[in-house]
Amino acid sequence: MSDTLPPCPDCASSFTYQVDALLNCPECGHEWQATEEAEAGIRDSVGNLLADGDTVTVIKDLKVKGSSAVVKVGTKVRNIRLVGGDHDIDCKIPGIGPMGLKSQFVKKASD
């Protein structure tokens, strides 16, 4: 039956199974609705679908790991690149340099 079910969107496990209307992943514990698979993609903090090259705004002060620098709320980040993994956005922060961000801490900017 797992041949007909999509892999887990979080960990890409092929061992997904269905319970009622939900699909489940036994490896990472992620649950999702089958309709979510069609809408899969990386979304910002308010649910907007993100794409490579978008401009986003940071919605919360973020401490830079291994540094005393802070990315301030309202910082605009241009030309993002979407990647898989824990931090799903690769970007270059003005004044700080290259870094990875989580999509839950940004909002798509309207240019």
trRosetta pair geometry for C-beta under 8 A, 3 or more apart (Angstrom, degrees):
i j d omega theta_ij theta_ji phi_ij phi_ji
1 4 6.4 -59 -171 34 51 102
1 5 6.8 38 141 -15 76 111
1 17 7.3 62 99 -124 121 77
1 18 7.7 -106 151 17 127 103
2 5 5.5 -61 -143 41 46 109
2 14 6.1 94 156 152 121 78
2 15 6.1 -36 -131 -132 151 35
2 16 6.1 138 -136 57 92 63
2 17 6.9 -51 -86 -77 92 68
5 16 4.6 -136 126 90 130 113
5 17 7.1 175 20 -98 173 24
5 18 6.4 -159 -100 -41 135 101
5 23 6.2 158 -164 -133 120 122
6 9 7.7 25 126 -54 120 81
6 16 6.8 4 79 39 49 160
6 23 7.2 12 54 -167 87 169
6 34 8.0 135 18 -140 113 73
6 37 4.9 128 35 -137 161 146
7 12 5.0 20 146 -160 135 51
7 13 6.1 167 -163 75 89 33
7 14 5.1 -46 -103 -90 98 57
7 16 6.4 174 -135 -17 29 122
8 11 5.0 8 95 50 132 76
8 12 6.1 -90 67 -34 80 10
8 13 4.5 28 12 41 123 85
8 16 5.7 165 -57 -73 76 108
8 25 3.8 43 -96 -92 135 138
8 27 7.1 -131 -1 50 159 107
8 28 6.3 142 160 34 158 117
8 30 5.5 115 -160 59 114 127
9 12 7.9 30 -135 -71 13 54
9 30 7.1 -129 55 138 77 153
9 32 6.4 25 20 -7 120 166
9 36 7.4 -98 -10 124 153 110
9 37 6.9 -161 -56 -109 119 69
9 40 5.3 -152 -119 -129 133 122
10 25 6.8 -137 47 25 109 163
10 28 5.3 -132 99 96 127 156
10 30 4.4 159 10 -53 138 158
11 25 6.4 139 40 170 111 153
11 27 5.7 -124 91 97 151 121
11 28 4.3 154 -16 -28 137 138
11 30 7.1 173 3 1 96 129
13 16 6.7 133 98 -48 91 75
13 25 5.2 116 55 -154 128 110
13 26 7.4 -132 135 52 154 68
13 27 4.3 164 -81 23 157 137
13 28 6.8 -177 -8 -1 131 97
15 25 7.1 93 80 -151 80 65
15 26 5.5 -63 118 38 120 109
15 27 6.3 106 54 -28 122 105
16 23 5.3 10 179 178 123 106
16 24 6.6 152 -156 75 72 41
16 25 5.6 -40 -99 -89 79 67
17 23 7.3 159 84 -156 27 64
17 24 5.6 -26 66 61 77 94
17 26 7.0 40 11 -35 112 104
18 22 7.1 160 -153 89 61 44
18 23 5.5 -38 -97 -101 72 64
18 24 7.3 158 -100 14 21 82
18 34 7.6 10 -117 -64 117 115
19 22 5.5 -15 67 67 81 94
19 24 5.8 24 7 -13 108 127
21 33 6.1 -5 142 -130 96 91
21 34 7.1 -111 -179 6 66 100
22 31 5.0 0 -179 -172 130 105
22 32 6.9 139 -156 71 81 22
22 33 6.2 -64 -107 -90 61 54
23 31 7.1 158 80 -155 48 55
23 32 5.6 -22 60 68 96 76
23 33 7.3 112 12 -149 86 11
23 34 5.8 106 -29 -75 114 71
23 37 7.6 35 21 -46 153 119
24 29 7.9 -31 -168 -155 90 34
24 30 7.5 164 -153 88 47 50
24 31 5.3 -15 -102 -103 75 80
25 28 5.1 4 110 47 130 83
25 29 6.5 -39 79 17 86 12
25 30 4.6 24 29 50 124 86
25 31 7.6 -142 16 -68 76 41
26 29 7.8 27 -152 -73 20 47
32 36 4.6 -101 176 60 111 145
32 37 7.1 118 121 -53 128 75
33 36 4.8 110 62 -13 76 100
34 37 6.0 -35 -171 9 46 116
35 38 6.0 -45 -168 27 51 111
35 39 7.0 27 144 1 72 108
36 39 5.7 -73 -153 53 42 99
36 40 6.7 78 145 -70 71 72
37 40 5.5 -9 -158 -37 38 114
41 49 5.0 27 103 -143 142 102
41 50 7.3 178 150 48 103 63
42 49 7.5 102 74 -157 48 59
42 50 4.9 -49 98 54 95 110
42 82 5.2 -178 26 -140 147 126
42 88 5.1 -177 -126 146 137 138
42 89 7.5 158 155 -63 150 85
42 103 5.2 -173 176 -65 101 158
43 47 5.2 -11 176 -146 135 35
43 48 6.2 148 -157 69 81 33
43 49 5.7 -47 -99 -93 79 45
43 50 6.5 165 -115 -4 23 89
43 103 6.4 118 82 146 37 139
44 47 7.1 -45 64 27 69 17
44 48 4.8 0 31 54 112 91
44 50 5.7 109 -46 -54 86 111
44 56 6.5 -179 -108 -130 128 119
44 103 5.6 -119 -106 179 41 92
44 104 7.9 143 -175 -101 42 22
44 106 5.4 -90 -138 97 102 77
44 107 5.2 114 158 -121 138 36
44 108 5.0 -150 -15 -26 153 82
45 59 5.7 -67 20 20 161 155
45 103 7.3 -172 -47 144 60 65
45 104 5.4 84 -95 -165 82 44
45 105 6.7 80 -63 -80 122 9
45 106 6.4 170 -15 68 101 33
45 107 5.4 -58 42 -75 106 79
46 107 5.8 41 2 -126 111 101
46 108 7.9 -107 51 21 104 88
48 107 7.4 80 26 -163 126 63
48 108 4.2 -93 98 12 147 135
50 54 5.4 -121 -156 32 79 155
50 56 7.1 -5 -121 -72 124 124
50 80 7.0 -37 179 86 123 139
50 82 6.2 146 111 -79 109 122
50 89 7.4 -52 144 -90 159 113
50 103 6.3 -139 2 -130 148 124
50 108 6.2 -164 -93 -81 81 110
51 54 5.4 113 60 -38 66 110
51 82 7.1 -76 -154 -17 24 132
52 80 7.0 -135 -139 96 42 66
52 81 5.5 23 -131 -125 94 56
52 82 5.6 -104 -69 12 74 91
53 79 5.6 -21 -134 -130 49 60
53 80 7.1 -72 9 52 8 58
53 81 8.0 49 -44 -83 48 60
54 80 5.5 -27 64 38 78 108
54 108 6.0 -53 175 -133 136 95
54 109 7.7 147 165 40 88 78
55 76 6.1 5 179 -175 108 100
55 77 6.8 169 -156 85 60 47
55 78 4.7 -16 -108 -110 96 64
55 79 7.3 10 -80 -24 72 43
55 80 7.5 156 -98 -9 24 96
55 108 7.6 92 81 -164 55 60
55 109 4.4 -58 111 56 96 120
55 111 5.7 85 38 -55 139 116
56 76 7.5 163 87 -152 36 55
56 77 5.3 -13 63 59 83 98
56 80 5.9 23 3 -33 113 143
56 89 7.3 -43 24 -149 154 161
56 91 7.9 -101 42 -82 112 159
56 101 7.9 -168 86 94 144 155
56 106 4.0 27 162 173 134 129
56 107 6.4 148 -162 70 84 31
56 108 5.7 -54 -106 -102 78 39
56 109 5.8 174 -122 -10 18 92
57 74 6.3 -21 -172 -145 109 32
57 75 7.0 152 -155 75 60 40
57 76 5.5 -31 -97 -97 76 64
57 77 7.5 171 -90 16 25 76
57 106 6.5 144 70 -159 37 76
57 107 5.2 -26 61 62 92 88
57 108 7.9 17 16 108 81 7
57 109 4.8 105 -29 -73 96 103
58 61 8.0 81 138 -91 123 24
58 62 6.4 -104 -163 -1 133 117
58 71 5.5 -155 -117 139 172 112
58 72 7.2 125 82 93 133 38
58 73 5.9 -133 108 -126 91 37
58 74 6.7 -35 65 30 82 21
58 75 4.5 16 22 51 121 92
58 77 6.8 77 -40 -17 91 112
58 101 7.6 -119 -101 -136 97 143
58 105 6.3 0 -149 143 76 94
58 106 5.8 -47 -98 -101 46 76
59 73 6.3 8 176 -141 22 93
59 105 6.0 -157 46 -176 88 51
59 106 6.4 165 -5 -116 93 19
59 107 5.2 81 -58 -16 118 106
60 73 5.8 -4 -117 -92 11 100
60 105 5.3 -88 40 -147 108 96
61 70 5.5 0 -173 176 100 119
61 71 7.0 161 -157 82 48 56
61 72 5.8 -16 -109 -128 83 43
61 73 5.4 -58 -52 -33 66 87
62 70 6.8 153 76 -164 42 66
62 71 4.3 -6 58 54 99 106
62 101 7.6 -13 -158 -124 178 94
62 105 6.1 75 -73 167 127 153
63 69 7.9 131 -161 88 52 51
63 70 5.7 -36 -101 -107 52 80
64 67 4.3 -16 98 60 111 116
64 68 7.9 4 58 67 98 15
64 69 4.3 4 26 77 135 96
64 70 6.7 -142 -5 -86 86 27
64 71 6.5 103 -58 -25 93 89
64 96 6.2 -166 -84 -155 151 132
64 99 6.9 -85 -129 -114 103 149
69 96 5.6 145 151 -116 152 106
71 75 5.4 -97 -178 28 87 156
71 93 5.7 -83 -109 -147 118 151
71 96 6.5 -52 -82 -25 91 160
71 99 7.8 -149 -57 79 138 159
72 75 5.4 118 67 -42 71 105
75 93 6.7 21 153 -152 142 100
75 94 7.2 -162 -165 44 106 98
76 94 7.9 26 73 5 70 127
76 109 6.0 36 -131 -67 101 163
77 80 6.1 63 122 -69 108 100
77 89 8.0 90 112 149 146 134
77 91 4.8 36 174 166 128 152
77 92 7.6 159 -155 68 93 44
77 93 6.1 -45 -105 -101 109 65
77 94 7.8 -155 -103 -5 61 84
77 101 7.3 160 40 -13 174 155
77 106 7.2 -64 38 -125 125 134
79 91 7.3 140 88 -135 63 85
79 92 7.7 -1 77 32 105 98
80 89 5.0 -31 -168 -160 125 108
80 90 7.2 138 -169 70 69 47
80 91 4.7 -37 -114 -84 76 111
80 101 7.9 -68 -132 44 124 123
81 89 7.2 129 68 -162 46 57
81 90 4.5 -27 69 65 102 99
81 91 6.9 173 22 -73 73 58
82 88 6.2 -2 -154 161 76 86
82 89 6.3 -35 -103 -101 54 61
82 90 7.8 -159 -74 20 6 80
83 87 7.5 24 72 100 111 72
83 88 6.1 -168 68 -156 61 44
83 89 7.2 157 25 -97 84 11
83 90 5.2 56 -11 -20 128 107
83 100 7.6 -72 54 -127 131 108
84 88 6.9 -6 -126 -120 21 82
85 88 6.7 173 64 -84 63 58
85 100 7.9 -48 94 -159 123 147
86 100 7.9 71 87 138 83 141
86 102 7.4 -54 149 -90 67 102
87 90 7.7 95 120 -72 107 60
87 100 3.2 84 120 150 150 118
87 101 6.0 118 -165 58 104 14
87 102 5.6 -90 -122 -66 64 65
88 101 7.8 -55 60 90 57 61
88 102 6.5 63 21 -135 84 49
88 103 5.1 -32 68 -23 120 106
89 100 6.6 139 78 -162 56 59
89 101 4.3 -26 70 63 115 92
89 102 7.3 -176 20 -88 98 5
89 103 5.9 124 -29 -71 113 74
89 106 6.9 2 5 10 167 150
90 98 7.3 -3 -175 -166 89 95
90 99 7.9 176 -149 94 54 30
90 100 5.8 -32 -97 -101 61 74
91 98 7.4 171 96 -143 34 55
91 99 6.6 -25 68 65 75 70
91 100 7.8 126 22 -110 73 27
91 101 6.1 -6 22 3 120 116
92 97 6.4 -53 -150 -173 80 33
92 98 5.2 -36 -100 -86 75 58
92 99 7.6 116 -116 18 30 71
93 96 4.0 -2 88 52 116 117
93 97 6.6 -5 53 45 81 27
93 98 7.9 157 14 -101 75 8
93 99 5.5 -5 -6 27 115 122
96 99 6.4 -15 120 -20 122 133
101 105 6.2 -121 -175 67 100 111
101 106 6.0 62 142 -35 139 125
102 105 5.3 76 72 7 86 103
102 106 8.0 173 92 -2 48 92
103 106 6.0 -73 -149 43 44 101
